[in-house]
Amino acid sequence: MSNDIDVRPPDTRAVRRRVTLADRIGMSLIIWSRRTHHVRPSVDHATRQRLDRERRERELELLVQSAAMRMWR
């Protein structure tokens, strides 16, 4: 003998949730960051050299840290 509580389907109505300001800002940032750039910004020679030098310094620092970690183990 079954009762109505056991055979009733679960409540399928979706709960409406308000979109918060943080959600709206987050979506705006995602959309803004994924937009296509038709014109690449021009980089002068000095800036390119500085960026390359900084990248080499970061890579060297990472190599030194990884070597120190291997020696420590």
Buried (B, 14 or more C-beta within 10 A) or exposed (E): EEEEEEEEEEEEEEEEEEEEEEEEEEEEEEEEEEEEEEEEEEEEEEEEEEEEEEEEEEEEEEEEEEEEEEEEE
